[in-house]
Structures are given as C-alpha cells and as structure tokens.
Amino acid sequence: MGEVQVFGVWYSPYVRRVEMGLKKKRVEYEYEYVEEDLKNKSDLLLKYNPIYKKVPVMLHNENILVEFLSILEYIDEVWEGPPILPEDPYERARARFLAKFIDYKTATTSIVLGLLLK
C-alpha cells in the first residue's frame, strides 16, 4: 500500500508504539526504519518535522505524519487488520487517556536514558 518510512531512535517508546501499530496491521515488512541521531538531527527530520524536530515521524506515499498518537490513528484507518484503538468511542477515549498516562510516567525514564546515551 505504498512506501512507508519511520524516523526514530531505538530507545523511544513513542517510536516503538508506531512500529507495534505497523506490525499489528501487518505492515512490518513493507516499511523502512531510519535511525536518527538526536544530537545531530538529519536534514530530513528537520524538513519533515520543523516545528517539534522530534521523532517519530512517518512518511506514507509522501504524506508526512508526526506525533505517535496521530500516526497510530492514521495507521488504524489506512491499513486493514485488527484495530489498534477500540471502535467504541468511550473505550477509544479511555485508551487515549491510558496512553497519555503511560507517556507521563515513562517520559522521565526516556529523558534520562537519552541523556545517558549522549
């Protein structure tokens, strides 16, 4: 269903979620992963995400997507397969809340790990 590129770093939980979403939709063998060096951000990362300059970034058929939850929702709507988010609006809202809660709890760990790897 077209070319897919994911820009990320191996230690990012947000990038891992995008990869898990692609795998759940069975896109795992159709995409290219591009490892970024966040100390020396690539010209492509700065071009594709000029506002936040962060990963993950996903390109699909030249469409640029940023922020993991937006990317997951896009993956869920574009590719067939098991749903990533529940179909029920209430359950989908709960899933979004839990994702944000987990983000809050894991953000410190990710920041520390990123600093240690510099």
N, C-alpha and C positions, 0 to 999 in steps of 0.2 A: 504494500500500500504506500509505496514511496520511500524516499530516503529519509532516514532519521539519524540525527546526531545528538548526543548528550554531552554537554560540557560539565565537568565536575572534578572533585577531588575525592580520593578514596576514603577519607575519614569523615565525609559529610553525611550525616543521617538523612538530609534532605535529598541528596543525590541518590542514596541507597533506596529511598522510597520511590523515586521516579523509576529506577531500574526494576524494583519489585513490581511496580504497576505495569511496565512493559512486559515483564516476564509473565505476569498473571494473564495478560492479554495475548500471550504467546508471540510477542514481537521480538523476543530475545535474540534471535539470530538474524534479524533484519536491521539492527541499528549499530552505529559506530560510536564507541565511547571515546571522548577526548579528555585526557587527564590535563588539568590546569595546574599551573604553579601560581598560587595566590600572592606570592611575593613579587613575581614578575608576570603580571596578567597579560595574556596574549592580546594581540590586536583584535582577534575575532571576538573574544569575550567582551572587550570594551565596546566593540561595534554592536554586538547583539544585546548587551545589557548595559547601556551607557548611563542609566540612572543609578542602579544599585551596584553595578560592577561585581556581582556575586554569582555563584553557582547555586543551584543548577540552572542551566539554560538548555532548552531543547529546540532543535530545528526539525521541522517536518515539512518536506516539499517547499522549502524556503520560507515557511511561516515560523516566526520567532516566538517562543514562549518562555516566560520567566516565572519564578516563584513556584515551589513544588506543588502546592495545592491546586493552583490553576493548571499546571501541567498534568497532574493526575486527573482532573476533571476532563481535560481535553482528551487524554488517552482513553478514558472511560467512554467518552461519546464517539470517538472516531473508530476504534477497533472493536470488533466483535469478540465475545468471550465472556467469562464470568465478570460480573460487575465489580468495580473497585469500591464504589460507595453504594450504600443501600438505596433502593428505589423509593422507599417511604421517606417523605420529607422530614419527619421528626427524627427518624433513625439517621438520616444523612446529616442533619444538624448536630446530632449527638456525636457522630463520627468526626465531624469538623472540630467540635469542641475538644474531643479527646486528642485529636492531632495537635491542636494548639497547646493543650495542657502538656503533652509529652514534649513538644518543642520547647516550652518554657523550662521544663525540668532537665532537658538534655542540652540546652544551649550552653550552659556553663561548661559542661564536660567537653563539648565540641570546641569551644573557645580555648580552653586550657590545652586540649590535645593539639590544636592548631598552633598555639604558641610554643609548645614543646617541640614541635616538628620543624620550627623555623631554623 
